[in-house]
Amino acid sequence: QVQLVESGGGLVQAGGSLRLSCAASGSIFRSSTVGWYRQVPGKQREPVATITSGGSTNYAESVKGRFTISRDNAKNTMYLQMNSLNAEDTCIYYCRLNLDLVRARWGQGTQVTVSS
């Protein structure tokens, strides 16, 4: 059974940085595509960045050049380094692991608040 636990969220000033972490259980992590998504109340959850088991990455246009997704398969952990944060980055961030083509496991979410 796969479980995901996010950490690293908090309050930061505009222009600052945060690093989010997501620790995963289970042997499926190494062979799975994983990613970070974010959601604010009243809006749909949207992808921020994804990374495949082979290290191929994709980013939302709004975070390109500012955010970096990475993974450490030896530690079953994924990361999101967030730089040059602005108020529009304020939301709950969730990590996601693909179980198959139609199912995924989500973490509980971690709040990121950027003061302006």
Secondary structure, DSSP 8 states (H G I E B T S, - for coil): ---EEEE--EEEETT--EEEEEEE-SGGGGGS-EEEEEE-TTS--EEEEEE-TT--EEE-TTTTTTEEEEEEGGGTEEEEEE-S--GGG-EEEEEEEE-SSS-EEE---EEEEEE-
